[in-house]
Amino acid sequence: MNGADFLMQHIGYRLLPKAMHTGDAVTDANALFSISLPLNTGKTLRLSSCWWVITPDATYTSFKAMPETGAIQGQLRQAVILSSLKTGLPLLILAIGKSPIYARDLFVTYDPRATRYCSDGSLRTVDSTLEKWWTP
């Protein structure tokens, strides 16, 4: 499964307004990254300056998403990444800055030895099992 499909299946379609769903994951992911979303504060904001860890079982974020999206907030990013990597499930790690992010920037991690950190226009792949915070 490609990154756009993974994102949209596990959280994207809960964030993107139904009227904007096209059924094409790449088009829909690009639309998601270009609109302002409602926050739990009542305001709206484009997805920026936040992080996301998305797995088939749960989605964690620093973005103040509406509660009905099911996104879990208030966790420490490194702890979430470590626990998610250890489940053995595929995951998507997003570090979204101020610059736009596109569907082409999304890559799913299937193995902690090739952990992919996705951000606006760049991809960093590291072997997480070699990190000092990794414990078997």
Buried (B, 14 or more C-beta within 10 A) or exposed (E): EBBBBBBBEBBBBBBBEEEEBEEBBBBBBBBBBEEEBBEBEEEEBBBBEBBBBBBEEBBBBBBBBBEEBEBEBEBEBEEBBBBBBEEEEBBBBBBBBEEBBBBBBBBBBBEBEEBBBBBBEEEEEBEBEEBEEBEE
